[in-house]
Amino acid sequence: MVEISGAAPHKRADARRNEAALLAAAATCFVDAGVDVPVRTIAARAGVGVGTIYRHFPTRADLIVAVFRHQVEACAEAAPKLLADRDSPHDALAGWIDLFVDFLVTKHGLAEAVQSDSTTLGTLHAYFLERLVPVCGTLLDAAADAGDISPGQSPLELMYAVGNLCIGAGKDPRYDARRMTGVLVDGLRLH
């Protein structure tokens, strides 16, 4: 079973850089070619050897889980910065939803890749919800406190709605999930 929690041991700076490069390269490759992309393609994009991938991530499932966790954390950590940098909490919420859309599109194929290990998939889904629902809730509360949206909006419902709007992403070039989620988030505004 793939481990998805716990503190990572301290690594040398070059090992951390290699791991970060691998995660970024894998995420890009997963978007471009799916989670079954050859490991050598990921290694080439990251500028490392194939052996480096296997030292960090002994199995494809380990790599997929690491990319998933890394992107969840990036999405979660972006919220405070967006609240500080944007003109309004609603603008921060809209920016965060854009990042969430990118995450959802990137994880395309994850379920199929780990479906043989339903424990891992279930644990990933629980981790995803535990980490991101409160972040979305914080952004919704900030927007409600600022008078941008009605109070009492459910972060889980909003995230499910966004997820449903992302289902068709990449399958038909006439469909733009980001535009549709923008319509949804704009619809939260108090007019």
C-alpha positions as CSV (number, residue, x, y, z in Angstrom):
1,M,0.0,0.0,0.0
2,V,1.2,3.5,-0.8
3,E,1.9,5.7,2.2
4,I,0.4,9.2,1.9
5,S,0.9,10.7,5.3
6,G,3.7,11.2,7.8
7,A,6.7,13.4,7.9
8,A,9.3,13.0,5.3
9,P,12.9,12.4,6.4
10,H,15.3,15.3,6.0
11,K,16.8,15.3,2.5
12,R,19.8,17.1,1.0
13,A,19.1,20.3,-0.9
14,D,19.9,18.6,-4.3
15,A,17.6,15.7,-3.5
16,R,14.7,18.1,-2.6
17,R,15.3,20.0,-5.8
18,N,15.3,16.8,-7.8
19,E,12.1,15.7,-6.1
20,A,10.4,19.1,-6.8
21,A,11.5,19.0,-10.4
22,L,10.2,15.4,-10.8
23,L,6.8,16.4,-9.2
24,A,6.4,19.4,-11.5
25,A,7.5,17.4,-14.6
26,A,5.2,14.4,-13.7
27,A,2.2,16.8,-13.2
28,T,2.8,18.4,-16.6
29,C,3.3,15.0,-18.3
30,F,0.1,13.6,-16.6
31,V,-1.8,16.5,-18.1
32,D,-0.2,16.2,-21.5
33,A,-0.3,12.4,-21.9
34,G,-2.1,10.8,-18.9
35,V,-0.8,9.0,-15.9
36,D,0.6,6.2,-18.0
37,V,3.2,8.4,-19.6
38,P,6.6,6.6,-19.8
39,V,8.9,7.2,-16.9
40,R,11.7,8.2,-19.3
41,T,9.5,11.1,-20.6
42,I,9.0,12.4,-17.0
43,A,12.8,12.0,-16.3
44,A,13.7,13.9,-19.5
45,R,11.3,16.7,-18.7
46,A,12.7,17.0,-15.2
47,G,16.3,16.9,-16.5
48,V,17.2,13.8,-14.4
49,G,17.9,10.1,-15.1
50,V,15.3,7.4,-14.8
51,G,17.1,6.0,-11.8
52,T,16.5,9.3,-9.9
53,I,12.8,8.8,-10.3
54,Y,12.9,5.3,-8.9
55,R,15.1,6.5,-6.0
56,H,12.4,9.0,-5.0
57,F,9.3,7.0,-6.1
58,P,9.9,3.3,-6.3
59,T,6.5,2.7,-8.1
60,R,4.3,4.6,-10.4
61,A,1.6,4.6,-7.7
62,D,4.1,6.3,-5.4
63,L,4.8,9.0,-8.0
64,I,1.1,9.6,-8.7
65,V,0.3,9.9,-5.0
66,A,3.2,12.3,-4.5
67,V,2.0,14.5,-7.4
68,F,-1.5,14.4,-6.0
69,R,-0.4,15.4,-2.5
70,H,2.0,18.1,-3.8
71,Q,-0.8,19.7,-5.8
72,V,-3.3,19.5,-2.9
73,E,-0.8,21.2,-0.7
74,A,0.0,23.9,-3.3
75,C,-3.7,24.6,-3.7
76,A,-4.2,24.8,0.1
77,E,-1.2,27.0,0.6
78,A,-2.3,29.5,-2.1
79,A,-5.4,30.7,-0.2
80,P,-3.8,33.0,2.4
81,K,-1.6,34.6,-0.3
82,L,-4.6,35.1,-2.5
83,L,-6.5,36.7,0.3
84,A,-3.6,39.0,1.0
85,D,-2.8,39.9,-2.6
86,R,-6.3,40.3,-4.3
87,D,-8.5,43.3,-4.2
88,S,-11.4,41.5,-2.5
89,P,-12.1,38.1,-0.8
90,H,-14.3,37.3,-3.8
91,D,-11.4,37.9,-6.1
92,A,-9.3,35.6,-3.9
93,L,-12.0,33.0,-4.0
94,A,-12.2,33.2,-7.8
95,G,-8.4,32.9,-8.1
96,W,-8.4,29.9,-5.8
97,I,-11.2,28.2,-7.8
98,D,-9.0,28.7,-10.9
99,L,-6.2,26.8,-9.1
100,F,-8.6,24.1,-8.0
101,V,-9.8,23.7,-11.6
102,D,-6.1,23.3,-12.7
103,F,-5.7,20.7,-9.9
104,L,-8.8,18.8,-11.0
105,V,-7.8,18.7,-14.6
106,T,-4.2,17.6,-13.7
107,K,-5.5,14.7,-11.6
108,H,-7.4,13.3,-14.6
109,G,-6.7,9.6,-14.7
110,L,-5.7,9.3,-11.1
111,A,-8.7,7.1,-10.2
112,E,-8.0,4.7,-12.9
113,A,-4.3,4.6,-12.1
114,V,-4.8,3.6,-8.4
115,Q,-8.2,1.7,-8.8
116,S,-6.6,-1.6,-8.1
117,D,-5.8,-0.3,-4.6
118,S,-9.1,1.0,-3.3
119,T,-7.6,1.7,0.1
120,T,-5.1,4.2,-1.5
121,L,-7.8,5.8,-3.5
122,G,-10.1,6.2,-0.5
123,T,-7.3,7.6,1.6
124,L,-6.4,10.1,-1.1
125,H,-10.0,11.2,-1.4
126,A,-10.3,11.6,2.4
127,Y,-7.0,13.6,2.4
128,F,-8.2,15.8,-0.4
129,L,-11.5,16.6,1.4
130,E,-9.9,17.1,4.8
131,R,-7.3,19.5,3.4
132,L,-9.2,21.5,0.9
133,V,-12.8,21.8,2.2
134,P,-11.6,24.0,5.2
135,V,-9.5,26.1,2.8
136,C,-12.5,26.7,0.6
137,G,-14.6,27.4,3.7
138,T,-12.1,30.1,4.8
139,L,-12.3,31.8,1.5
140,L,-16.1,31.7,1.4
141,D,-16.3,33.0,5.0
142,A,-14.0,35.9,4.1
143,A,-16.1,36.8,1.1
144,A,-19.3,36.6,3.2
145,D,-17.7,38.7,5.9
146,A,-16.8,41.3,3.3
147,G,-20.3,41.4,2.0
148,D,-19.3,40.0,-1.4
149,I,-21.5,36.9,-1.1
150,S,-24.3,35.6,1.0
151,P,-23.2,33.9,4.2
152,G,-23.7,30.2,4.7
153,Q,-22.3,28.9,1.4
154,S,-21.2,25.3,1.6
155,P,-17.5,24.7,0.7
156,L,-18.2,21.1,-0.1
157,E,-21.1,21.9,-2.4
158,L,-19.1,24.5,-4.2
159,M,-16.2,22.1,-4.7
160,Y,-18.5,19.4,-6.0
161,A,-20.1,21.9,-8.4
162,V,-16.7,22.9,-9.6
163,G,-15.7,19.2,-10.0
164,N,-18.8,18.5,-12.0
165,L,-18.1,21.4,-14.3
166,C,-14.6,20.0,-14.8
167,I,-15.7,16.6,-16.0
168,G,-15.7,17.6,-19.7
169,A,-12.4,19.4,-19.6
170,G,-10.1,18.3,-22.3
171,K,-12.6,16.1,-24.1
172,D,-14.1,18.8,-26.3
173,P,-12.2,21.9,-27.4
174,R,-15.5,23.9,-27.4
175,Y,-15.9,23.4,-23.7
176,D,-14.0,25.7,-21.3
177,A,-14.3,24.5,-17.7
178,R,-12.5,27.6,-16.3
179,R,-15.0,29.9,-18.0
180,M,-17.9,27.9,-16.6
181,T,-16.5,27.9,-13.1
182,G,-16.1,31.6,-13.4
183,V,-19.8,31.9,-14.2
184,L,-20.5,29.8,-11.1
185,V,-18.3,31.9,-8.8
186,D,-19.6,35.2,-10.2
187,G,-23.1,33.9,-9.4
188,L,-22.2,33.8,-5.7
189,R,-21.8,37.6,-5.7
190,L,-24.4,39.7,-4.0
191,H,-25.8,42.2,-6.5
